[in-house]
């Protein structure tokens, strides 16, 4: 067996208002170091639905898996991470909800999040007559509140390619917390305006996560991709 085949597959899960391109530089580093990598296209429809899609991907993979998430993606890997092939969970500026918690609960537990005042809801009607609400970041708040340490040109590209998030995804409670039985790593972003640092500390302590602090905005996978890749490889080697 070759060294590359002996390494776990790294599955990357992006969060709200973004796509898998947030992992581009992280992917390049992991691939250069011989890791098989898949960047999952998170539907952003709700924890249950998003988890079904992620599980369908995991079912197709063989061998050990490391799940890594950014932001809301942490709820999805928390629920899908009970797959026996998953050996570790990496949370990069990412929520780590417990059973019975929704993302919205984690934003309210401690003061300081700019998220509630930075997004704008839009209501729409589906062909079957039902209605729903999706969220997008307000353009004038995106750079400062989400990616202050990212060059303006890069932040403008992130804003132009942002994807809507179903409001229900914030409100839907997780039913499984894989970090209770799997080792976890947290990349704690100290300049994060989306998720309060105190919330990161609270979540890491109860999960007994390995913590790496970085002086970064919420957009850590873009502003500090080498740090993110380093922690993912620590999880993979563990």
C-alpha positions in Angstrom: 0.0 0.0 0.0 1.4 3.4 -0.9 1.7 6.2 1.6 -1.0 8.3 -0.1 -3.5 5.5 0.1 -2.8 5.0 3.8 -3.8 8.6 4.5 -7.3 9.5 5.5 -9.6 11.3 3.0 -10.2 14.9 4.0 -13.8 16.0 3.4 -14.3 19.8 3.6 -17.7 21.3 4.4 -18.2 25.0 3.8 -20.7 27.2 5.7 -23.4 29.7 4.9 -23.2 32.4 2.2 -20.2 30.7 0.5 -19.2 27.8 -1.7 -16.4 25.3 -1.7 -13.9 27.8 -3.2 -13.2 29.0 0.4 -11.0 25.9 0.7 -9.0 26.3 -2.5 -5.6 27.1 -1.0 -6.2 24.6 1.8 -6.9 21.9 -0.8 -3.7 22.7 -2.7 -1.7 22.3 0.4 -3.4 19.0 1.5 -3.0 17.6 -2.0 0.6 18.6 -2.1 1.1 16.6 1.1 -0.5 13.6 -0.4 -4.0 13.7 1.1 -7.1 12.8 -0.9 -9.5 15.7 -0.6 -13.1 16.3 -1.4 -14.8 19.7 -1.0 -18.5 19.0 -0.3 -21.1 21.3 -1.9 -23.2 22.1 1.2 -26.9 22.7 0.0 -27.5 25.2 2.9 -31.1 24.0 3.2 -31.1 22.8 6.8 -29.2 20.5 9.1 -31.2 17.4 8.3 -31.2 17.8 4.5 -27.6 18.9 4.4 -26.6 15.9 6.5 -28.4 13.5 4.2 -26.4 14.8 1.2 -23.1 14.6 3.2 -23.8 11.1 4.4 -24.5 10.0 0.8 -20.9 11.2 -0.1 -19.4 9.5 2.9 -21.1 6.3 2.0 -19.1 6.3 -1.3 -15.8 6.6 0.4 -13.5 3.9 1.7 -11.1 4.1 4.5 -10.8 6.6 7.3 -12.2 10.1 6.9 -11.5 13.5 8.6 -14.3 16.0 8.4 -13.4 19.7 8.5 -16.0 22.5 8.5 -16.2 26.3 8.4 -18.9 28.3 10.1 -22.4 26.7 9.8 -20.8 23.7 8.2 -19.9 22.6 11.8 -23.5 21.7 12.4 -23.5 19.4 9.4 -20.3 17.6 10.4 -21.4 17.4 14.0 -24.5 15.4 12.8 -22.9 13.4 10.0 -19.7 12.7 12.0 -21.1 9.6 13.7 -20.3 7.6 10.6 -17.8 5.0 11.8 -15.3 5.9 9.1 -15.0 9.4 10.5 -12.0 9.5 12.8 -11.8 13.2 13.6 -13.6 16.5 13.3 -12.0 19.9 12.6 -13.9 23.1 13.3 -12.4 26.1 11.5 -14.2 29.2 12.8 -17.1 26.8 13.0 -20.0 26.1 15.4 -20.0 22.9 17.5 -23.6 22.5 18.5 -24.8 20.0 21.1 -27.8 17.8 20.7 -30.9 20.0 20.9 -29.0 23.2 19.8 -29.5 25.1 16.7 -27.0 27.5 15.1 -29.1 30.5 16.2 -28.7 29.4 19.9 -25.0 29.5 19.6 -25.1 33.1 18.3 -27.2 34.2 21.2 -25.5 32.6 24.1 -22.8 35.3 24.4 -23.0 38.9 23.2 -20.9 40.3 20.3 -22.1 38.6 17.1 -22.7 41.1 14.2 -24.4 38.3 12.2 -28.0 39.1 13.1 -27.7 42.7 11.9 -25.6 41.9 8.9 -27.9 39.6 6.9 -31.1 40.4 5.0 -34.0 38.0 4.7 -36.0 37.5 1.5 -39.3 35.7 1.4 -40.2 33.6 -1.6 -43.0 31.2 -2.8 -42.2 27.8 -4.1 -44.1 26.2 -7.1 -46.2 24.1 -4.7 -47.5 27.2 -3.0 -45.4 26.9 0.2 -43.3 29.8 1.3 -39.8 30.1 2.8 -37.1 32.6 3.7 -33.5 32.8 2.7 -30.7 35.0 3.9 -27.9 36.8 2.2 -25.2 39.1 3.7 -25.7 42.8 3.2 -23.1 44.0 0.7 -22.0 47.0 2.8 -21.3 44.9 5.9 -19.7 41.8 4.3 -16.0 42.8 4.2 -15.8 44.4 7.6 -17.9 41.9 9.5 -16.8 38.7 7.9 -13.5 39.0 6.2 -11.7 42.1 7.5 -8.2 40.6 7.1 -8.9 39.5 3.5 -7.9 41.9 0.7 -10.8 44.0 -0.6 -10.6 42.5 -4.0 -10.9 38.9 -2.6 -13.7 39.9 -0.3 -15.5 41.4 -3.3 -15.2 38.1 -5.1 -16.5 36.3 -2.0 -19.5 38.6 -1.9 -20.2 38.3 -5.6 -20.3 34.5 -5.3 -22.2 34.2 -2.0 -25.0 31.6 -1.9 -28.3 32.0 -0.1 -29.0 30.2 3.2 -32.4 28.9 4.1 -33.4 30.6 7.4 -34.5 27.2 8.7 -30.9 26.0 8.7 -30.2 28.5 11.5 -33.2 27.3 13.5 -33.0 23.5 13.0 -31.6 21.6 16.0 -29.0 18.9 15.6 -29.9 15.4 16.8 -26.4 13.9 17.0 -23.2 15.4 18.4 -20.3 13.4 17.0 -17.8 15.4 19.0 -19.0 13.6 22.1 -17.4 10.4 21.0 -14.9 11.5 18.3 -11.7 13.7 18.8 -12.1 17.3 17.7 -9.9 20.2 16.8 -11.0 23.9 16.9 -9.4 26.7 15.1 -10.4 29.7 17.3 -10.5 33.0 15.4 -9.7 35.8 17.8 -10.9 38.7 15.5 -14.1 36.9 14.6 -17.2 39.2 14.5 -19.6 36.6 13.4 -19.2 34.1 16.3 -18.2 35.5 19.7 -14.8 34.2 21.0 -16.5 33.3 24.3 -18.8 31.0 22.4 -15.8 29.3 20.8 -14.3 28.8 24.2 -17.5 27.4 25.7 -17.9 24.9 22.8 -14.3 23.8 22.8 -14.2 23.2 26.6 -17.3 21.0 26.6 -16.0 19.0 23.6 -12.5 18.8 25.1 -11.3 19.9 21.7 -7.7 20.5 20.8 -7.5 24.3 20.2 -5.4 26.4 17.9 -5.8 30.2 18.2 -5.2 32.5 15.3 -5.5 36.2 15.0 -8.0 36.0 12.2 -11.4 37.1 11.0 -14.2 34.6 10.4 -12.8 34.0 6.9 -9.9 32.0 8.3 -9.8 29.4 5.5 -9.1 32.3 3.1 -6.9 34.6 5.3 -4.9 31.8 7.0 -5.2 28.7 4.9 -1.8 27.3 6.1 -3.0 27.3 9.7 -6.2 25.5 8.7 -4.2 23.0 6.7 -1.8 22.4 9.6 -4.6 21.6 12.0 -6.3 19.3 9.5 -3.1 17.4 9.1 -2.7 17.2 12.9 -6.1 15.6 13.0 -5.2 13.3 10.2 -2.0 12.1 11.8 -3.6 11.6 15.1 
